């Protein structure tokens, strides 16, 4: 019998970049969740899945920084 694991690619991207974002900014999971409640980072990653899954980690992290820390968004 073959075992296959189905991974939702959007969820994988959200987890991957949430972890990298926390590491980049020295955040705890609780701090990230508080910021996400304010800025909807997880929703932004879901919305931008199509371009982000074709972009390198550093490019996505730069986009996240602009989204989260820019006063114009």
N, CA, C and O atoms as a Tripos MOL2 file, in Angstrom:
@<TRIPOS>MOLECULE
protein
  292   291    73     0     0
PROTEIN
NO_CHARGES

@<TRIPOS>ATOM
      1 N           0.8400   -1.1710    0.0000 N.3       1 UNK1
      2 CA          0.0000    0.0000    0.0000 C.3       1 UNK1
      3 C           0.8870    1.2380    0.0000 C.2       1 UNK1
      4 O           1.8520    1.3230    0.7600 O.2       1 UNK1
      5 N           0.5600    2.1730   -0.8380 N.am      2 UNK2
      6 CA          1.3380    3.4060   -0.9770 C.3       2 UNK2
      7 C           0.7590    4.4890   -0.0740 C.2       2 UNK2
      8 O          -0.4510    4.7070   -0.0250 O.2       2 UNK2
      9 N           1.6520    5.1510    0.6310 N.am      3 UNK3
     10 CA          1.2370    6.2700    1.4790 C.3       3 UNK3
     11 C           1.6200    7.5670    0.7760 C.2       3 UNK3
     12 O           2.7690    7.7610    0.3770 O.2       3 UNK3
     13 N           0.6530    8.4310    0.6370 N.am      4 UNK4
     14 CA          0.9070    9.7260    0.0300 C.3       4 UNK4
     15 C           0.4960   10.8010    1.0150 C.2       4 UNK4
     16 O          -0.5470   10.7120    1.6630 O.2       4 UNK4
     17 N           1.3280   11.8070    1.1150 N.am      5 UNK5
     18 CA          1.0230   12.9330    1.9730 C.3       5 UNK5
     19 C           0.5920   14.0970    1.0930 C.2       5 UNK5
     20 O           1.3130   14.5170    0.1880 O.2       5 UNK5
     21 N          -0.5670   14.5930    1.3720 N.am      6 UNK6
     22 CA         -1.0570   15.7450    0.6360 C.3       6 UNK6
     23 C          -0.7440   16.9940    1.4530 C.2       6 UNK6
     24 O          -1.1700   17.1150    2.6020 O.2       6 UNK6
     25 N          -0.0110   17.9040    0.8680 N.am      7 UNK7
     26 CA          0.3410   19.1440    1.5230 C.3       7 UNK7
     27 C          -0.2690   20.2850    0.7310 C.2       7 UNK7
     28 O          -0.0330   20.4160   -0.4710 O.2       7 UNK7
     29 N          -1.0380   21.0940    1.3950 N.am      8 UNK8
     30 CA         -1.6200   22.2640    0.7520 C.3       8 UNK8
     31 C          -0.4790   23.2430    0.4710 C.2       8 UNK8
     32 O           0.1590   23.7170    1.4110 O.2       8 UNK8
     33 N          -0.2090   23.5540   -0.7940 N.am      9 UNK9
     34 CA          0.9280   24.4160   -1.1090 C.3       9 UNK9
     35 C           0.8040   25.8260   -0.5340 C.2       9 UNK9
     36 O           1.8140   26.4500   -0.2110 O.2       9 UNK9
     37 N          -0.4070   26.3280   -0.4060 N.am     10 UNK10
     38 CA         -0.5840   27.6640    0.1750 C.3      10 UNK10
     39 C          -0.2410   27.6160    1.6650 C.2      10 UNK10
     40 O           0.4520   28.5010    2.1670 O.2      10 UNK10
     41 N          -0.7150   26.6010    2.3710 N.am     11 UNK11
     42 CA         -0.4060   26.4600    3.7940 C.3      11 UNK11
     43 C           1.0940   26.2770    4.0020 C.2      11 UNK11
     44 O           1.6700   26.8370    4.9340 O.2      11 UNK11
     45 N           1.7210   25.4910    3.1320 N.am     12 UNK12
     46 CA          3.1700   25.2950    3.2370 C.3      12 UNK12
     47 C           3.8900   26.6340    3.0890 C.2      12 UNK12
     48 O           4.7970   26.9330    3.8660 O.2      12 UNK12
     49 N           3.5000   27.4390    2.1060 N.am     13 UNK13
     50 CA          4.1190   28.7430    1.9020 C.3      13 UNK13
     51 C           3.8890   29.6470    3.1110 C.2      13 UNK13
     52 O           4.8040   30.3480    3.5430 O.2      13 UNK13
     53 N           2.6750   29.6360    3.6590 N.am     14 UNK14
     54 CA          2.3790   30.4660    4.8240 C.3      14 UNK14
     55 C           3.2470   30.0730    6.0210 C.2      14 UNK14
     56 O           3.7810   30.9450    6.7070 O.2      14 UNK14
     57 N           3.3890   28.7930    6.2730 N.am     15 UNK15
     58 CA          4.2080   28.3150    7.3920 C.3      15 UNK15
     59 C           5.6710   28.6550    7.1590 C.2      15 UNK15
     60 O           6.3510   29.1550    8.0550 O.2      15 UNK15
     61 N           6.1480   28.3870    5.9630 N.am     16 UNK16
     62 CA          7.5540   28.6300    5.6290 C.3      16 UNK16
     63 C           7.9330   30.1000    5.8450 C.2      16 UNK16
     64 O           8.9280   30.4000    6.5040 O.2      16 UNK16
     65 N           7.1400   30.9990    5.2920 N.am     17 UNK17
     66 CA          7.4990   32.4170    5.3880 C.3      17 UNK17
     67 C           7.1630   33.0190    6.7480 C.2      17 UNK17
     68 O           7.8060   33.9850    7.1580 O.2      17 UNK17
     69 N           6.1990   32.4920    7.4410 N.am     18 UNK18
     70 CA          5.9540   32.9420    8.8140 C.3      18 UNK18
     71 C           7.1620   32.6350    9.6820 C.2      18 UNK18
     72 O           7.6090   33.4800   10.4570 O.2      18 UNK18
     73 N           7.6890   31.4300    9.5510 N.am     19 UNK19
     74 CA          8.8690   31.0350   10.3250 C.3      19 UNK19
     75 C          10.0730   31.9010    9.9700 C.2      19 UNK19
     76 O          10.7750   32.3870   10.8560 O.2      19 UNK19
     77 N          10.3120   32.0950    8.6720 N.am     20 UNK20
     78 CA         11.4430   32.9280    8.2560 C.3      20 UNK20
     79 C          11.2880   34.3730    8.7280 C.2      20 UNK20
     80 O          12.2640   35.0010    9.1390 O.2      20 UNK20
     81 N          10.0690   34.8990    8.6690 N.am     21 UNK21
     82 CA          9.8070   36.2670    9.1160 C.3      21 UNK21
     83 C          10.0870   36.3990   10.6100 C.2      21 UNK21
     84 O          10.6950   37.3760   11.0460 O.2      21 UNK21
     85 N           9.6430   35.4140   11.3960 N.am     22 UNK22
     86 CA          9.9050   35.4370   12.8390 C.3      22 UNK22
     87 C          11.4020   35.4080   13.1230 C.2      22 UNK22
     88 O          11.8900   36.1540   13.9720 O.2      22 UNK22
     89 N          12.1250   34.5560   12.4210 N.am     23 UNK23
     90 CA         13.5780   34.4760   12.6000 C.3      23 UNK23
     91 C          14.2450   35.7910   12.2130 C.2      23 UNK23
     92 O          15.1220   36.2810   12.9250 O.2      23 UNK23
     93 N          13.8360   36.3510   11.1020 N.am     24 UNK24
     94 CA         14.4250   37.5970   10.5910 C.3      24 UNK24
     95 C          14.2770   38.7430   11.5870 C.2      24 UNK24
     96 O          15.1660   39.5840   11.7120 O.2      24 UNK24
     97 N          13.1400   38.7700   12.2980 N.am     25 UNK25
     98 CA         12.8360   39.8780   13.1990 C.3      25 UNK25
     99 C          12.9460   39.4970   14.6780 C.2      25 UNK25
    100 O          12.5580   40.2740   15.5500 O.2      25 UNK25
    101 N          13.4710   38.3120   14.9570 N.am     26 UNK26
    102 CA         13.6640   37.8930   16.3410 C.3      26 UNK26
    103 C          12.3670   37.8220   17.1360 C.2      26 UNK26
    104 O          12.3320   38.1750   18.3150 O.2      26 UNK26
    105 N          11.3020   37.3640   16.4830 N.am     27 UNK27
    106 CA          9.9890   37.3140   17.1260 C.3      27 UNK27
    107 C           9.7050   35.9270   17.6700 C.2      27 UNK27
    108 O          10.1550   34.9160   17.1310 O.2      27 UNK27
    109 N           8.9510   35.9130   18.7430 N.am     28 UNK28
    110 CA          8.4110   34.6530   19.2460 C.3      28 UNK28
    111 C           7.1330   34.3470   18.4590 C.2      28 UNK28
    112 O           6.5820   35.2340   17.8070 O.2      28 UNK28
    113 N           6.6640   33.1050   18.5160 N.am     29 UNK29
    114 CA          5.3800   32.8060   17.8590 C.3      29 UNK29
    115 C           4.2400   33.6830   18.3780 C.2      29 UNK29
    116 O           3.3900   34.1150   17.6000 O.2      29 UNK29
    117 N           4.2170   33.9490   19.6860 N.am     30 UNK30
    118 CA          3.1590   34.8020   20.2390 C.3      30 UNK30
    119 C           3.2310   36.2250   19.6900 C.2      30 UNK30
    120 O           2.2010   36.8320   19.3950 O.2      30 UNK30
    121 N           4.4450   36.7550   19.5520 N.am     31 UNK31
    122 CA          4.6150   38.0960   18.9860 C.3      31 UNK31
    123 C           4.1600   38.1160   17.5290 C.2      31 UNK31
    124 O           3.5120   39.0640   17.0860 O.2      31 UNK31
    125 N           4.5030   37.0690   16.7920 N.am     32 UNK32
    126 CA          4.0730   36.9910   15.3940 C.3      32 UNK32
    127 C           2.5480   36.9360   15.3030 C.2      32 UNK32
    128 O           1.9490   37.6250   14.4780 O.2      32 UNK32
    129 N           1.9270   36.1240   16.1420 N.am     33 UNK33
    130 CA          0.4640   36.0200   16.1060 C.3      33 UNK33
    131 C          -0.2090   37.3490   16.4360 C.2      33 UNK33
    132 O          -1.2420   37.6800   15.8550 O.2      33 UNK33
    133 N           0.3660   38.1090   17.3570 N.am     34 UNK34
    134 CA         -0.1890   39.4310   17.6770 C.3      34 UNK34
    135 C          -0.0610   40.3690   16.4820 C.2      34 UNK34
    136 O          -0.9930   41.1080   16.1680 O.2      34 UNK34
    137 N           1.0880   40.3390   15.8170 N.am     35 UNK35
    138 CA          1.2840   41.1690   14.6340 C.3      35 UNK35
    139 C           0.3640   40.7110   13.5010 C.2      35 UNK35
    140 O          -0.1800   41.5380   12.7690 O.2      35 UNK35
    141 N           0.1930   39.4060   13.3570 N.am     36 UNK36
    142 CA         -0.7010   38.8700   12.3310 C.3      36 UNK36
    143 C          -2.1400   39.3040   12.5890 C.2      36 UNK36
    144 O          -2.8740   39.5990   11.6460 O.2      36 UNK36
    145 N          -2.5470   39.3450   13.8430 N.am     37 UNK37
    146 CA         -3.9050   39.7870   14.1740 C.3      37 UNK37
    147 C          -4.1230   41.2340   13.7480 C.2      37 UNK37
    148 O          -5.2350   41.6230   13.3900 O.2      37 UNK37
    149 N          -3.0690   42.0190   13.7870 N.am     38 UNK38
    150 CA         -3.1440   43.4310   13.3970 C.3      38 UNK38
    151 C          -3.0010   43.6310   11.8920 C.2      38 UNK38
    152 O          -3.7040   44.4550   11.3080 O.2      38 UNK38
    153 N          -2.0930   42.8800   11.2580 N.am     39 UNK39
    154 CA         -1.7390   43.1120    9.8530 C.3      39 UNK39
    155 C          -2.2100   42.0400    8.8790 C.2      39 UNK39
    156 O          -2.1040   42.2340    7.6680 O.2      39 UNK39
    157 N          -2.7240   40.9250    9.3640 N.am     40 UNK40
    158 CA         -3.1780   39.7970    8.5280 C.3      40 UNK40
    159 C          -2.0810   39.3120    7.5790 C.2      40 UNK40
    160 O          -2.2810   39.2330    6.3670 O.2      40 UNK40
    161 N          -0.9330   38.9940    8.1480 N.am     41 UNK41
    162 CA          0.2030   38.5050    7.3670 C.3      41 UNK41
    163 C          -0.1420   37.1910    6.6780 C.2      41 UNK41
    164 O           0.1940   36.9960    5.5100 O.2      41 UNK41
    165 N          -0.8040   36.2970    7.3850 N.am     42 UNK42
    166 CA         -1.1780   34.9920    6.8150 C.3      42 UNK42
    167 C          -2.1100   35.1970    5.6180 C.2      42 UNK42
    168 O          -1.9640   34.5350    4.5910 O.2      42 UNK42
    169 N          -3.0530   36.1040    5.7580 N.am     43 UNK43
    170 CA         -3.9650   36.4040    4.6440 C.3      43 UNK43
    171 C          -3.2420   37.0120    3.4590 C.2      43 UNK43
    172 O          -3.5520   36.7040    2.3080 O.2      43 UNK43
    173 N          -2.2730   37.8790    3.7430 N.am     44 UNK44
    174 CA         -1.4670   38.4880    2.6780 C.3      44 UNK44
    175 C          -0.6880   37.4130    1.9260 C.2      44 UNK44
    176 O          -0.6000   37.4470    0.6990 O.2      44 UNK44
    177 N          -0.1270   36.4660    2.6620 N.am     45 UNK45
    178 CA          0.6090   35.3770    2.0000 C.3      45 UNK45
    179 C          -0.3230   34.5270    1.1390 C.2      45 UNK45
    180 O           0.0600   34.1060    0.0470 O.2      45 UNK45
    181 N          -1.5430   34.2700    1.6170 N.am     46 UNK46
    182 CA         -2.5120   33.5010    0.8250 C.3      46 UNK46
    183 C          -2.8840   34.2780   -0.4380 C.2      46 UNK46
    184 O          -2.9180   33.7140   -1.5310 O.2      46 UNK46
    185 N          -3.1620   35.5730   -0.2830 N.am     47 UNK47
    186 CA         -3.5460   36.4160   -1.4060 C.3      47 UNK47
    187 C          -2.4430   36.4740   -2.4700 C.2      47 UNK47
    188 O          -2.7320   36.5060   -3.6660 O.2      47 UNK47
    189 N          -1.1970   36.4890   -2.0350 N.am     48 UNK48
    190 CA         -0.0570   36.6450   -2.9480 C.3      48 UNK48
    191 C           0.6210   35.3210   -3.2840 C.2      48 UNK48
    192 O           1.7590   35.3140   -3.7530 O.2      48 UNK48
    193 N          -0.0560   34.2110   -3.0530 N.am     49 UNK49
    194 CA          0.5600   32.9060   -3.3020 C.3      49 UNK49
    195 C           1.1200   32.7860   -4.7170 C.2      49 UNK49
    196 O           2.2570   32.3530   -4.9010 O.2      49 UNK49
    197 N           0.3330   33.1640   -5.7060 N.am     50 UNK50
    198 CA          0.7670   32.9680   -7.1000 C.3      50 UNK50
    199 C           2.1180   33.6140   -7.4010 C.2      50 UNK50
    200 O           3.0120   32.9210   -7.8870 O.2      50 UNK50
    201 N           2.3110   34.9000   -7.1380 N.am     51 UNK51
    202 CA          3.6450   35.4490   -7.4160 C.3      51 UNK51
    203 C           4.7010   34.9710   -6.4180 C.2      51 UNK51
    204 O           5.8640   34.8010   -6.7850 O.2      51 UNK51
    205 N           4.3050   34.7520   -5.1560 N.am     52 UNK52
    206 CA          5.2950   34.4070   -4.1470 C.3      52 UNK52
    207 C           5.8810   33.0110   -4.3340 C.2      52 UNK52
    208 O           7.0530   32.7940   -4.0290 O.2      52 UNK52
    209 N           5.0890   32.0640   -4.8300 N.am     53 UNK53
    210 CA          5.6450   30.7140   -4.9500 C.3      53 UNK53
    211 C           6.6900   30.6260   -6.0660 C.2      53 UNK53
    212 O           7.3810   29.6160   -6.1980 O.2      53 UNK53
    213 N           6.7970   31.6770   -6.8590 N.am     54 UNK54
    214 CA          7.8080   31.7260   -7.9230 C.3      54 UNK54
    215 C           8.9690   32.6640   -7.5680 C.2      54 UNK54
    216 O           9.8670   32.8790   -8.3830 O.2      54 UNK54
    217 N           8.9490   33.2170   -6.3600 N.am     55 UNK55
    218 CA          9.9320   34.2040   -5.9240 C.3      55 UNK55
    219 C          10.8280   33.5880   -4.8640 C.2      55 UNK55
    220 O          10.3820   32.7330   -4.1000 O.2      55 UNK55
    221 N          12.0670   34.0030   -4.8080 N.am     56 UNK56
    222 CA         12.9900   33.5180   -3.7870 C.3      56 UNK56
    223 C          12.6240   34.0110   -2.4040 C.2      56 UNK56
    224 O          11.8700   34.9710   -2.2500 O.2      56 UNK56
    225 N          13.1670   33.3390   -1.3980 N.am     57 UNK57
    226 CA         12.8620   33.6780   -0.0110 C.3      57 UNK57
    227 C          13.1240   35.1460    0.3010 C.2      57 UNK57
    228 O          12.2750   35.8130    0.8920 O.2      57 UNK57
    229 N          14.2800   35.6530   -0.0870 N.am     58 UNK58
    230 CA         14.6360   37.0350    0.2460 C.3      58 UNK58
    231 C          13.6520   38.0240   -0.3850 C.2      58 UNK58
    232 O          13.2810   39.0150    0.2440 O.2      58 UNK58
    233 N          13.2350   37.7610   -1.6100 N.am     59 UNK59
    234 CA         12.2690   38.6360   -2.2720 C.3      59 UNK59
    235 C          10.9270   38.6540   -1.5580 C.2      59 UNK59
    236 O          10.3220   39.7150   -1.4000 O.2      59 UNK59
    237 N          10.4600   37.4990   -1.1280 N.am     60 UNK60
    238 CA          9.1880   37.4340   -0.4040 C.3      60 UNK60
    239 C           9.3210   38.1340    0.9440 C.2      60 UNK60
    240 O           8.4200   38.8670    1.3500 O.2      60 UNK60
    241 N          10.4350   37.9160    1.6420 N.am     61 UNK61
    242 CA         10.6290   38.5690    2.9370 C.3      61 UNK61
    243 C          10.6720   40.0900    2.7940 C.2      61 UNK61
    244 O          10.1540   40.8040    3.6520 O.2      61 UNK61
    245 N          11.2780   40.5860    1.7310 N.am     62 UNK62
    246 CA         11.2840   42.0310    1.4890 C.3      62 UNK62
    247 C           9.8660   42.5440    1.2630 C.2      62 UNK62
    248 O           9.4970   43.6030    1.7700 O.2      62 UNK62
    249 N           9.0750   41.7950    0.5030 N.am     63 UNK63
    250 CA          7.6720   42.1790    0.2810 C.3      63 UNK63
    251 C           6.8950   42.1760    1.5870 C.2      63 UNK63
    252 O           6.0920   43.0760    1.8320 O.2      63 UNK63
    253 N           7.1250   41.1710    2.4330 N.am     64 UNK64
    254 CA          6.4580   41.1170    3.7270 C.3      64 UNK64
    255 C           6.8410   42.3070    4.5970 C.2      64 UNK64
    256 O           5.9850   42.9120    5.2430 O.2      64 UNK64
    257 N           8.1330   42.6430    4.6110 N.am     65 UNK65
    258 CA          8.5790   43.8040    5.3840 C.3      65 UNK65
    259 C           7.8750   45.0720    4.9180 C.2      65 UNK65
    260 O           7.4190   45.8700    5.7370 O.2      65 UNK65
    261 N           7.7860   45.2560    3.6110 N.am     66 UNK66
    262 CA          7.1060   46.4460    3.0860 C.3      66 UNK66
    263 C           5.6310   46.4400    3.4740 C.2      66 UNK66
    264 O           5.0820   47.4720    3.8620 O.2      66 UNK66
    265 N           4.9920   45.2760    3.3680 N.am     67 UNK67
    266 CA          3.5800   45.1640    3.7120 C.3      67 UNK67
    267 C           3.3440   45.4560    5.1950 C.2      67 UNK67
    268 O           2.4290   46.2010    5.5460 O.2      67 UNK67
    269 N           4.1490   44.8830    6.0420 N.am     68 UNK68
    270 CA          3.9260   44.9850    7.4860 C.3      68 UNK68
    271 C           4.3490   46.3370    8.0450 C.2      68 UNK68
    272 O           3.6550   46.9090    8.8850 O.2      68 UNK68
    273 N           5.4920   46.8500    7.5780 N.am     69 UNK69
    274 CA          6.0710   48.0220    8.2210 C.3      69 UNK69
    275 C           5.8970   49.3330    7.4550 C.2      69 UNK69
    276 O           6.3470   50.3800    7.9210 O.2      69 UNK69
    277 N           5.2540   49.2920    6.2920 N.am     70 UNK70
    278 CA          5.0190   50.5220    5.5430 C.3      70 UNK70
    279 C           3.7440   51.1960    6.0550 C.2      70 UNK70
    280 O           2.7300   50.5360    6.2800 O.2      70 UNK70
    281 N           3.8070   52.4920    6.2310 N.am     71 UNK71
    282 CA          2.6360   53.2420    6.6790 C.3      71 UNK71
    283 C           1.6280   53.4670    5.5670 C.2      71 UNK71
    284 O           0.4820   53.8330    5.8270 O.2      71 UNK71
    285 N           2.0540   53.2480    4.3180 N.am     72 UNK72
    286 CA          1.1600   53.5470    3.1840 C.3      72 UNK72
    287 C           0.2260   52.3960    2.8390 C.2      72 UNK72
    288 O          -0.7000   52.5810    2.0490 O.2      72 UNK72
    289 N           0.4400   51.2230    3.4020 N.am     73 UNK73
    290 CA         -0.4260   50.0870    3.0680 C.3      73 UNK73
    291 C          -1.5150   49.9040    4.1020 C.2      73 UNK73
    292 O          -2.3360   48.9940    3.9800 O.2      73 UNK73
@<TRIPOS>BOND
     1     1     2 1
     2     2     3 1
     3     3     4 2
     4     3     5 am
     5     5     6 1
     6     6     7 1
     7     7     8 2
     8     7     9 am
     9     9    10 1
    10    10    11 1
    11    11    12 2
    12    11    13 am
    13    13    14 1
    14    14    15 1
    15    15    16 2
    16    15    17 am
    17    17    18 1
    18    18    19 1
    19    19    20 2
    20    19    21 am
    21    21    22 1
    22    22    23 1
    23    23    24 2
    24    23    25 am
    25    25    26 1
    26    26    27 1
    27    27    28 2
    28    27    29 am
    29    29    30 1
    30    30    31 1
    31    31    32 2
    32    31    33 am
    33    33    34 1
    34    34    35 1
    35    35    36 2
    36    35    37 am
    37    37    38 1
    38    38    39 1
    39    39    40 2
    40    39    41 am
    41    41    42 1
    42    42    43 1
    43    43    44 2
    44    43    45 am
    45    45    46 1
    46    46    47 1
    47    47    48 2
    48    47    49 am
    49    49    50 1
    50    50    51 1
    51    51    52 2
    52    51    53 am
    53    53    54 1
    54    54    55 1
    55    55    56 2
    56    55    57 am
    57    57    58 1
    58    58    59 1
    59    59    60 2
    60    59    61 am
    61    61    62 1
    62    62    63 1
    63    63    64 2
    64    63    65 am
    65    65    66 1
    66    66    67 1
    67    67    68 2
    68    67    69 am
    69    69    70 1
    70    70    71 1
    71    71    72 2
    72    71    73 am
    73    73    74 1
    74    74    75 1
    75    75    76 2
    76    75    77 am
    77    77    78 1
    78    78    79 1
    79    79    80 2
    80    79    81 am
    81    81    82 1
    82    82    83 1
    83    83    84 2
    84    83    85 am
    85    85    86 1
    86    86    87 1
    87    87    88 2
    88    87    89 am
    89    89    90 1
    90    90    91 1
    91    91    92 2
    92    91    93 am
    93    93    94 1
    94    94    95 1
    95    95    96 2
    96    95    97 am
    97    97    98 1
    98    98    99 1
    99    99   100 2
   100    99   101 am
   101   101   102 1
   102   102   103 1
   103   103   104 2
   104   103   105 am
   105   105   106 1
   106   106   107 1
   107   107   108 2
   108   107   109 am
   109   109   110 1
   110   110   111 1
   111   111   112 2
   112   111   113 am
   113   113   114 1
   114   114   115 1
   115   115   116 2
   116   115   117 am
   117   117   118 1
   118   118   119 1
   119   119   120 2
   120   119   121 am
   121   121   122 1
   122   122   123 1
   123   123   124 2
   124   123   125 am
   125   125   126 1
   126   126   127 1
   127   127   128 2
   128   127   129 am
   129   129   130 1
   130   130   131 1
   131   131   132 2
   132   131   133 am
   133   133   134 1
   134   134   135 1
   135   135   136 2
   136   135   137 am
   137   137   138 1
   138   138   139 1
   139   139   140 2
   140   139   141 am
   141   141   142 1
   142   142   143 1
   143   143   144 2
   144   143   145 am
   145   145   146 1
   146   146   147 1
   147   147   148 2
   148   147   149 am
   149   149   150 1
   150   150   151 1
   151   151   152 2
   152   151   153 am
   153   153   154 1
   154   154   155 1
   155   155   156 2
   156   155   157 am
   157   157   158 1
   158   158   159 1
   159   159   160 2
   160   159   161 am
   161   161   162 1
   162   162   163 1
   163   163   164 2
   164   163   165 am
   165   165   166 1
   166   166   167 1
   167   167   168 2
   168   167   169 am
   169   169   170 1
   170   170   171 1
   171   171   172 2
   172   171   173 am
   173   173   174 1
   174   174   175 1
   175   175   176 2
   176   175   177 am
   177   177   178 1
   178   178   179 1
   179   179   180 2
   180   179   181 am
   181   181   182 1
   182   182   183 1
   183   183   184 2
   184   183   185 am
   185   185   186 1
   186   186   187 1
   187   187   188 2
   188   187   189 am
   189   189   190 1
   190   190   191 1
   191   191   192 2
   192   191   193 am
   193   193   194 1
   194   194   195 1
   195   195   196 2
   196   195   197 am
   197   197   198 1
   198   198   199 1
   199   199   200 2
   200   199   201 am
   201   201   202 1
   202   202   203 1
   203   203   204 2
   204   203   205 am
   205   205   206 1
   206   206   207 1
   207   207   208 2
   208   207   209 am
   209   209   210 1
   210   210   211 1
   211   211   212 2
   212   211   213 am
   213   213   214 1
   214   214   215 1
   215   215   216 2
   216   215   217 am
   217   217   218 1
   218   218   219 1
   219   219   220 2
   220   219   221 am
   221   221   222 1
   222   222   223 1
   223   223   224 2
   224   223   225 am
   225   225   226 1
   226   226   227 1
   227   227   228 2
   228   227   229 am
   229   229   230 1
   230   230   231 1
   231   231   232 2
   232   231   233 am
   233   233   234 1
   234   234   235 1
   235   235   236 2
   236   235   237 am
   237   237   238 1
   238   238   239 1
   239   239   240 2
   240   239   241 am
   241   241   242 1
   242   242   243 1
   243   243   244 2
   244   243   245 am
   245   245   246 1
   246   246   247 1
   247   247   248 2
   248   247   249 am
   249   249   250 1
   250   250   251 1
   251   251   252 2
   252   251   253 am
   253   253   254 1
   254   254   255 1
   255   255   256 2
   256   255   257 am
   257   257   258 1
   258   258   259 1
   259   259   260 2
   260   259   261 am
   261   261   262 1
   262   262   263 1
   263   263   264 2
   264   263   265 am
   265   265   266 1
   266   266   267 1
   267   267   268 2
   268   267   269 am
   269   269   270 1
   270   270   271 1
   271   271   272 2
   272   271   273 am
   273   273   274 1
   274   274   275 1
   275   275   276 2
   276   275   277 am
   277   277   278 1
   278   278   279 1
   279   279   280 2
   280   279   281 am
   281   281   282 1
   282   282   283 1
   283   283   284 2
   284   283   285 am
   285   285   286 1
   286   286   287 1
   287   287   288 2
   288   287   289 am
   289   289   290 1
   290   290   291 1
   291   291   292 2
@<TRIPOS>SUBSTRUCTURE
     1 UNK1         2 RESIDUE 1 A UNK
     2 UNK2         6 RESIDUE 1 A UNK
     3 UNK3        10 RESIDUE 1 A UNK
     4 UNK4        14 RESIDUE 1 A UNK
     5 UNK5        18 RESIDUE 1 A UNK
     6 UNK6        22 RESIDUE 1 A UNK
     7 UNK7        26 RESIDUE 1 A UNK
     8 UNK8        30 RESIDUE 1 A UNK
     9 UNK9        34 RESIDUE 1 A UNK
    10 UNK10       38 RESIDUE 1 A UNK
    11 UNK11       42 RESIDUE 1 A UNK
    12 UNK12       46 RESIDUE 1 A UNK
    13 UNK13       50 RESIDUE 1 A UNK
    14 UNK14       54 RESIDUE 1 A UNK
    15 UNK15       58 RESIDUE 1 A UNK
    16 UNK16       62 RESIDUE 1 A UNK
    17 UNK17       66 RESIDUE 1 A UNK
    18 UNK18       70 RESIDUE 1 A UNK
    19 UNK19       74 RESIDUE 1 A UNK
    20 UNK20       78 RESIDUE 1 A UNK
    21 UNK21       82 RESIDUE 1 A UNK
    22 UNK22       86 RESIDUE 1 A UNK
    23 UNK23       90 RESIDUE 1 A UNK
    24 UNK24       94 RESIDUE 1 A UNK
    25 UNK25       98 RESIDUE 1 A UNK
    26 UNK26      102 RESIDUE 1 A UNK
    27 UNK27      106 RESIDUE 1 A UNK
    28 UNK28      110 RESIDUE 1 A UNK
    29 UNK29      114 RESIDUE 1 A UNK
    30 UNK30      118 RESIDUE 1 A UNK
    31 UNK31      122 RESIDUE 1 A UNK
    32 UNK32      126 RESIDUE 1 A UNK
    33 UNK33      130 RESIDUE 1 A UNK
    34 UNK34      134 RESIDUE 1 A UNK
    35 UNK35      138 RESIDUE 1 A UNK
    36 UNK36      142 RESIDUE 1 A UNK
    37 UNK37      146 RESIDUE 1 A UNK
    38 UNK38      150 RESIDUE 1 A UNK
    39 UNK39      154 RESIDUE 1 A UNK
    40 UNK40      158 RESIDUE 1 A UNK
    41 UNK41      162 RESIDUE 1 A UNK
    42 UNK42      166 RESIDUE 1 A UNK
    43 UNK43      170 RESIDUE 1 A UNK
    44 UNK44      174 RESIDUE 1 A UNK
    45 UNK45      178 RESIDUE 1 A UNK
    46 UNK46      182 RESIDUE 1 A UNK
    47 UNK47      186 RESIDUE 1 A UNK
    48 UNK48      190 RESIDUE 1 A UNK
    49 UNK49      194 RESIDUE 1 A UNK
    50 UNK50      198 RESIDUE 1 A UNK
    51 UNK51      202 RESIDUE 1 A UNK
    52 UNK52      206 RESIDUE 1 A UNK
    53 UNK53      210 RESIDUE 1 A UNK
    54 UNK54      214 RESIDUE 1 A UNK
    55 UNK55      218 RESIDUE 1 A UNK
    56 UNK56      222 RESIDUE 1 A UNK
    57 UNK57      226 RESIDUE 1 A UNK
    58 UNK58      230 RESIDUE 1 A UNK
    59 UNK59      234 RESIDUE 1 A UNK
    60 UNK60      238 RESIDUE 1 A UNK
    61 UNK61      242 RESIDUE 1 A UNK
    62 UNK62      246 RESIDUE 1 A UNK
    63 UNK63      250 RESIDUE 1 A UNK
    64 UNK64      254 RESIDUE 1 A UNK
    65 UNK65      258 RESIDUE 1 A UNK
    66 UNK66      262 RESIDUE 1 A UNK
    67 UNK67      266 RESIDUE 1 A UNK
    68 UNK68      270 RESIDUE 1 A UNK
    69 UNK69      274 RESIDUE 1 A UNK
    70 UNK70      278 RESIDUE 1 A UNK
    71 UNK71      282 RESIDUE 1 A UNK
    72 UNK72      286 RESIDUE 1 A UNK
    73 UNK73      290 RESIDUE 1 A UNK
